[in-house]
Amino acid sequence: MRAITFRRSQLRATTLLALTAGVTLLLGGCSALSTDGTPTKSSSNGAPNSGNQVTPQAIPTVVVLDASDSMNTPDAPGVRLEAAKSAVTALAGGLPADTDFAVVAFGSELPAARTSQNIGCTDVKTVLPLGPLDKSKLQIALTGITAQGFTPIANALTEAWKQLPRSGPASIVVVSDGESTCAPDPCQTSKTLHSQRPDVTISAVGFRTDAASLQCVATEGGGIFITADNAAQLSARLAAAQNADSAATRLSTTSRGTITLGDTLDDIRKANPGFPSNGTKSGDRTIYLWEDCTYGFDGSGKLIEIAPGNPAGSSGVTIDGVGKGTPGSRAIELYGEPLEDKDSVATFPADVKAGTAYKLGYEGGKGIKDGTVTTVILCGCLPSTTGSSTASGTSNGPEVVNVVAVDKSGNPINGFTVGPAGVAYSGTDCYGIGAGASTAGVYQCGSTADASYACWPGKNGTLLCAAYPFDKKLTPHSFSGSLPTATPKPNVDPWALELVNGAQCLVRVGGAWPFPPTGYDYGYGCSLPNKEHFFVYKKSGADLFNKSGKEWTVFHGEDKSTPTPIAVKKIFYSAAEK
């Protein structure tokens, strides 16, 4: 089977193809596409698999479940691991009775905070051996899994492989929220295993991540890669990953079968020689009808819309099973509130990073919430939104907070208050620009071990200084002398961070710290209620943030533990009032 990766393209189109009245669709219901792009027979109602959630196959199945420390992040909503457990339970509930089923967990036994990496990377356990599905035993096995360790994906794949019968088709599905932190390379492991048994597919679901290594695991394993952003999506998409052939007939967040938004006509024709040569012009758009589906291309020849069926979209079904007849409330459960809802068409984000959206036509009710879906179209038409600033203007960056504590007149603003006076500062005590300063007019003063990280000129010859942006407290210091001339540094590291687990982290400025782990430098000291003090690290010679995934991440860990990735929620810079 050809591998299908529901990848995140870099499409940034912002317009929706208009199907004009002059274009008539003469074909019947939309044919499903096999994984090589050829048509397969549709069901009698015109939608593949009756438009519901993908039905799992009755084949031996092993779920490889991530129980690394990052799976404790409470953004599913709720804890990620609990959402993953629920999704495994739902997958098992959709399997025919007596289907062979197993669960292999990694990172569940040895806490990363207190375990060396070479030991932690052996943390793989078959919590439910392969055998006829027993749902009560499955629940007991899942209940006993705790998220706390490393991410040895390759070793877990090998363990899952050992569970499979010696012959016949089977499925391995990895559920993980990030990159592997252990050797060997999971991509190469997947390739090796699949080459030995081509009838065994290895798929992956990236929970709030589109990690490259997970995509490669699926590609080399002959399966599919799908992202999931919340618990509802994870449940639906785990079933899709188990049945890659059926999933490939659906509208993923960026593609259908081998055809992906952003592809050129040449790209599509290379993979699908039967794709037509001639289309119908509609303004600066060109429409192609193929296998009962409408494909719309912009003026540059890139695909911006996929609309299965006649009328357009009537046979469209999302990877999560949203299609004709689906209650609109189910779409909201999966995708959140619509970005637009007018004229009986609601627009939902499919892949924010790729700029794609689902356009859902509906009937009944004043809005999608009370209506019933009639059509589904996948397009590169994600509406622009406004809200909190994000890092570097990217949709996947953390929220950026520019902390302005004092106005131009020297008065505290934005909730900051002045406390007891501190020591007197002279000009030599203020030696540079403020920590994480994004503008001039903010200064750093005091000894490096007990510094005032950000100081603003106050009234009557004072400086108003803050050590932390979190408590909004200013210390007044009398000042004599001249302030230094200081300009912001390009790409400066932030003053402070807030991580997704609620930890608050302050940039390191001097002080006596122990030696960091080999290959890392100290970046930030962090605090979290009921947890030992821990640190955020920078890989030596590397950027602070890893920006390759759905979220920006940093390395963190307690003293002497091996650093592991964690997502960043907010970054704080100091700034002066403009």
N, C-alpha and C positions, 0 to 999 in steps of 0.2 A: 504494500500500500504506500502511495506517495504521502509524505508527511505534509500536513497543513499547519502552518503557523499563523494564528490570528494576531499578526504583528501590528505594532504601532507605527504607521507610516508618518512622514513629516508633512502630510498634506495640510495646507492652511487655507484652502478655499473657503470663501464666506458667503457664497451664493447658492441658491437652490435652483436646479434645473426646472424650468417651467414647461410642462407638457401642454403644448398649445392645442386648440380645438382642431387645427388642421392636421394633426397627426392621429391616425386611426390605427389601433392595435387589432390586427386581424387574426391573432393566434389565440389558442385556448388557454387553459390553466397553466401556471408556471411549472415547468419540469424541474425536478430536483437535479442537482449536480452531484456526480460522484467526486471522489477526491482527486481524480485526474481531469476534472472539468467536463466530462461527458454526461449527457442527461440520463437520469434514471426515472422510473415511473412515479408519478405523483399519486397521492391518495385520491379518492373519489371526490373529496371536497376541495381539491385544488391546492392544498397546503401539505407539504411533506410532514409525515407522521402526525397528521390531524391538527397541526398547529400548537400542540402542547409541548411541555418540557421534553427534552430528549429522553427516550426510554433506554435504560441501561441494557446492555447485552447479557444474555445468560451464558457467560463464559467465566472461567476462573479469573478472579480479580484480586489484586493486592494494592491497597492504598498505602503509600509511603507518607507518613504524617510528620510535619515539622513541629518539634516541641522544643526548639531553641528558645533562648531567653527573650528574644524579640517578640515571640508569639504571646507574651503577656501584655502587649500594647493594647489599651482599651479603646480601639477606634473602629470596631467592626460594624455597628456599635456594640459595646461590650468587648470583652477580651477576645483577641483573635483566636486563641486556641479553642475557646468554647464554641465560637462560630464554626471552626473547622470540625470539631467533634459533631456538631449538629448536622453539618453537611454530609459527613460520613454516615451518620445514622439515616439521613434521608436517602442517600445513594443505596444503602443496604435495603431500605424499605421498598425501593422500586425494583429490586431484583427478584426474579422468580424464586420460589421456594427451593431450597437445597442447592442453590448456586454456590460453588466453592468461593470462599471469601477469606481474606486475611488482612491484617493491619501490622505494618512495621513502623515503629516510631524512632526518631532520632533526636538526641538532645534532652531526653526525658529523665535520665538517671544521674548525670554528673553535672553539678552547677558550674557554669563557666566562670563565675566569680572566684571559685576556690579550686579550680582544676587546671592543670597545665594543658596546653593545646594538644600535645601528642597523646595524652590520655583521653582528653575530652573527645577527640576525633574517633575514638572507638565506641562511643556511646550510641549504639544501635541495638534495638531490641524488638523481636517479634512478639508483640503483645497479644496477638490473636493468630495462631497458626492456621494455615490453609485447611479448610474443611467445609462441609455443608453449613450454610449460614445459620447460625443460632443467634437470634437478636438479643437474647438475655445475656449470653456470653460476650457479645459485642459491647453491650452497655457497660458491663463490668470492666472490660479491657480499656475502654475509653475513659471511664471514670478514674482509673489509676494513672493516667498520663499527666505529668506535670511539666510545664515549660520552664527550662532553666539552663540548657546547655548550649553546645556548639551546633554547627550545621554540616555534618558529614554526609552530604547527599549521595556521593558515589558509593560509599560503604553501605548506605541504606538500600541503594538500588541492587547491589550485589546480594544483600540479604533477602530482598524481595524476590529476586530471581531464583534463589534456592528454594523458595516456597512453591514455585510453579510445578505443575505436572510436567513430565518429560516430553510430552507431545501435545499438539492441538493448539488452537488459538487461545490467547489469554491477554489480559490487560494489566499493566502497572500504571498507576496514576500518582504523581508526586504533588503534594499540596505544601507550598512553602511561601514564606514572605520575604525571601531574599537570596543573596548569593551564597554559595558554598563557602565555608571557612576552613575546609580541610582538603588535603590531598587524599586520593588522586582526583584528577579532573573528571567531574561528573559527565561532561559532554562526551569525552572519549570512552568512558565506561558505558554510557548508553549506546554509543555506536558499536562497541564491541559486542555487547549483549544482543542487540537487535540483529546484528549480522549472523549470529549463531542461530537465532530463531526468528525469521522474518514474520512469522504469524503471531508474534507477541509484540504488541504496541506499547510504547512507553510515552505517556503524555504528562503534561504538567499544568497545574493551575497556579498562577502567581497571585497571591493574595496581597493586594495593594502594592504590587511590584510588577515590572516587566523586565526583570533581571535577565541579562543576556545569557547567562549560563543555563537558566531554566528554559529559555527559548531553544537553546542548542540541544538540551536533553530531549526535548520533544521532537525536534527536527531529525536528529540522529536516531531517535528511537522509533521513527515511523508513526508518531502520534500527532497530537495537536497541542499547541500552547494557547492558553486562554488566561486573561487577567480577570480578577474579580475585586470589586471595590467595597463590597459590604456582605453581610451574612446571607441575604437573600440571593444575591448573585452567586456567591460561593456555592450554595446548595444546588442551584440550577446548573452551574457550569462544571461542577464535579461530575455530575451525571453525563454531561456532554463530553467531557474528557475521557470517560470510560468507554463511550461509543463514538469513536472518532469518525467513522463513516457517516453516521447519521448527522453528527454535528456539522460536518462539512457542507451539508445542504442548507444550513441556516445562514442568516445574516449575522455575522460576528460584529464586533465593534468597529472593524475596518474593512471587512471583506466578505465574499461569498465564494466558497470553494477556493479555487486558485486565483480568483480575480479580486484585486485589492484596490480600494480607493487610492488615487494618486498614480496608479499604473498608467502607462502610455498605451496607445493602440498596438505599438510594436511589441511591448511587454506581453500584452494579452494574447496576441496572435501567435507568438512563439510557444506559449503554453497551451493554446487552444486554436489549432490550425483552422477549425471550422468557423471561427468568429468572422462575421461578415465584413466585406471590404467597403461597402457603401452604406452611408447613413443618411438621415434626414436632417437638414439644417433647420434650426429654430433660433433665429437671431444669431448670437455669437456662440451658440451651443450646437452640438451635433448629437443626434439620437440614433442609437443602434438597437435593433430588435434581434434578440438571439435566444433560442430555446425558451420562448415565451416570456422573456424578461427584457426590461428596458434598461439600457446603459447610456448614461448621459456624460458627454465629454465637454470640457470648456474649450475656449479658443486656442489654448496651447496644446490641446490634444491629450489632456490628462482626465482620467475618470473622476467624476465628482458625484455620481449618483447611481444607485442600483435599486431598481423598482420591479420586483417580480410580479407577474400576473397581468390580467386584463379584467377590470381596470388596473392601472399601474399601482403596484403595491398590494393588491388584493390577495396575493399568495405569499406575501412576505412574512417571514417568521424570524424573530430574533433568536440568538443563541440561547436565550433564557426561556423561549417558548411563547413569547408575546406575538400573537397573530390575530387574525380575524376571529371575533367572538370573545377575546380576552377582556375581562373587566378592566376599565381604565385604572381602577384602584390598584390592580396588580402591577401595572407599569410604574406607578408612583412608589410602590413598595420596592421595586427593583432599582429604579433610576432616580428617585427623589422627585421633588416638585418640578413640573415642566419649566423650561426656560422661557418658552412662549406658549400661549394657548389662545388661539383666535381662529375664527371661521372654521371651527370643528377640526382643527389640526393642532396637535400638541407636539412640541419639540423637546426632546430629552437628550442629555449628553450621552453619547456612546463611548467616545474616547477623547477626553479633554485635551490630552497631550497631542493627539493626532488631528484635532479640530473636526471630529466627526460627530454626527448626531443621528438619532432615530426620529423620523417624522411619522407620527401616528395619527391617521385619520380616525375619527370616531363618530358615533351617532348616539343620540339620547343624552339628556342632561345638558346643563349650561356649561360644563367644563369636562375635561377628561376624567376627573375623579368620579363623576356620576355617569359617565358614558361607557360605551362598549367599542372596542377597537374594530375598525373595518379595513384599514390598510396600514402597511408598514413599509417604509422606504428608508434605506441607509444612504446618507449623503455627507459630503464634506461641507456642511453648512452650519456648524456650531455657532450660534449667535455670540457676539461679544458681550461680556458681562462686566459689571463694575463692582468694586468692593475693596477689601483690604489690599494694600500693596503687597506684591510678592517679589521675592528675590530675583533680581535681574530681569523682571518683567515676565518671567516664565510661569506657566500654570502649575508646574510641579514644585515650585520653590516655597519655602516657609514664609509666613507672614513677616513683613519687615516693619519694625517700630523704630522711628527716629525720635529719640528722647530729647525733648526740649524742655528743660526744667525751669529756666529763668528767661524772662523777656528782655528786650533791649534796654529797658529802664532799670533793670536789676531787681525786678520783683519775681517771686516764685509763681509759676503758672502750671497748668495741666495737672493739678492735684498734688504737687510737691509742697511740702511744709518745711519750715526752718526750725531746727532743734537747738540744743545748747552749743555754745561757741567752742571751737577747736583751737589748736595752737596757732600762733601767728606765723604767717608765711612771708618771706622776702622774695625778691626776684629770682634768687638762685635756687629757691625751693620749687619753682615751677619750671620744668625742664623740657616740656614738649606739648604736642597736641593731645587732647583727651583720648582716652581709650575708645577705640572703635569710632573715632570722629568722622562723620560724613561731611562736615563743613568746618571752616575756620571759626574761631571765636570760642572754642572749648579747649581747656588746658588740663594737663595732668601735673599734680603737685604732691609734695611730701616724699617720704622715703619709699623705696620700691616695695618693701615688705608690708608697709602699712599706708599705702598711697591713697590719695583722693583721686579716684580714677577719672572723674569728669568735674571740672570747675568752670563756673560761669562768673563773669564780673557782676558783683552786687552793688548795693548802694553804699555811699560813705566809705569808700576805700576798702571794701570787703570782697572776698570771693565766696561764692556759695557752691559747696562741693558735695558730690554724691559718690558713695562707694558702690552702691548697687542701684540698678534701675527699678528693682522690684518693689522696694518698700517706700519709695517716693519721699525719702528723708534727705534734707540738705543740712550740712554743717557749715555755719559761717566762720570764716577765718579772716582776721585782719590782715591786710596786705600792704607791703611797702616795696617800692621798686618798679621795674618795668616787666610786663609780660613778654614772653618770647614770641618771636615771629614764627608761626607754625601753620603749615598748610596740610590739608588732608592727603593721606597716602592713597594711591590707586589700589583697588582691590584689598582694602584693609580688612582684617578679621574683625568680627563684631565685638562690642563691649561685653555682651552677655548672650546666652542662649537659653531657650526653654525647650526641653525635649518632650516627646510625645507621652512619656511616662510621668510628666509633671515636674521633673527635676529642673532646678534652676542652676545655671552654670555661669561663673564669672571668669573672665579672661585672666590668665596668669601674668602677673607683673612682679617678678622677683620673688623673694622669700625662699625658705629652705624646704625643698621638696625632695622626696626620695628619687632614686634613679628610675626612669621610665622603662617599660618593657623594651627589649631589643628591637630596633627598627622603628621606634616611635619617639615623638617629642611631646612634652606636656603642652596642652593648649588651654584647658579650663579646669577649674575645680568646681564640683557640683554638690548640691545637697538635695536630699529628698527625705521627707518624714519617715521615721522608723527604718532608715537604711544607713549603712555605713557611708562615710564620705567616699566619693569616687571621682573619677577624672574623665575628661574628654581629651583624646590624644589626636595628634596629627602624625600621619606616616612621614617619616623623615624625608624631606625634599618634596613632599606632595602637598596638594591643596587641602585645606581643612575639610571641605565638603565633597562628598561623592554625589554628583548630580545626575548620574546616569539612569537612575530608576524613577519610579513614580513619585518618590519623595527624596528630598536631600537627606543624606545620612552622615553621621560622624562615628568615630570609634570611641567606645567608652568602656570602663571597667573599674573595679575596685583595686586597691593597692596590690601589686604583684600578680593580678589576674591577667589573662590574655584578653586584649581588647576585642570587642564585638560590635557590629554596626547597630545603630539606633537612629530612628528618624527625628528630624528637628521640626518643631512646631513653630517657633518664633525666633527671630534674631533681632538684637537690639544694638543700635548705633547711638552715639551721642551727637547732638547737633545744636547749633545756635539758631535763634529766631531770625527769620529772613526779614 
